[in-house]
């Protein structure tokens, strides 16, 4: 028997059934009555109704043949998810944790393939669209619904094909049954670094897979990017207002010190380590604050009058940590934002 998209099926070793939504290799994905997509092998399914999907060039090839025989009356496929049906208890947890994971497969010929997974580790259900970008075009990978605290296999890609992929794109919508607080949709873009992905050193043990995996936190990186975008917009608005202002220079501004009286310390992580992508945000912050401590102690010892720490705008965490440390450990030192003309919003001057 041949399964096609739209076929109504029943589970052989489980209660219930649903509609065949897609076919991938030897896996049949079935959308059950609750709207969740369940993977299964063709041998574990029984036909409950022939496909009602109109044949097209996109659906004719999507079929799997098995030896089982079972023919019942056809039924209409489930076309929507009824969120109002049997609502759950109120759930106002708005935290999200969406992960992208790659698992390496070592082949006998010495080559490596990669399994790509999407992990929904939060209380929201999600609707997702995954695509990859080659030279100039998008190529869809998979679209569907992923239940809370579940993982789905998106695709398998060879090492040779990985070289042609420039980036991976994800559009994600969040929802729950019953009463809940909404969460804004996310659009995430991951630039694929072929050498970083291929290096086994970057794969580590984790709670999601039995194998070592390379994991990207989509939700965390998306929020950091959004904060940085807002900071950049605010800086551009400030610069525009500054140019449009005809007001004279503010009085009582101290004379700018000579350049040779000022020591500059660049705390951008790219200036401190060779490969920052291997580090977690916490590890990056530890390295940056260690460099800050060494520099400030040196300035005090050598009686240098002024020292400028270039921390950038980013999400503001490094700047906040620097100010907290100055207030706590060096309360006698004065500090202020460094020259906007030279550093924008991205530097702090400490007066020793």
Buried (B, 14 or more C-beta within 10 A) or exposed (E): BEBBBBBBBBBBEEEEBBBBBBBBEEEBBBBBEBBBBBEBEBEBBBBBBBBBBEEEEEBEEBBBEBEBEEEEEBEEBBEEBEBEEEEEEEBEEEEBBBBBBBBBEEEEEEEBBBBBBBBBBBBBBBBBBBBBBEEEEEEEBBEBBBBBEBBBBBBBBEBEBBEBBEEBBBBBBBBBBEEBEEBEEBEBBBEBEEEBBBEEEBBEEBEBBEEBBBBBBBBBBBBBBEBBEEBBEEBEEEEEEEEEEEEEEEEEEEEEEEEEEBBBBBBBBEEBBEEBEEBEBEEBBEBBBEBBEEBBEEBBEEEBEBBBBBBBBBBBBBBEBBEEBBEEEBEEBEBEEBEBEEBBBBBBBBEB
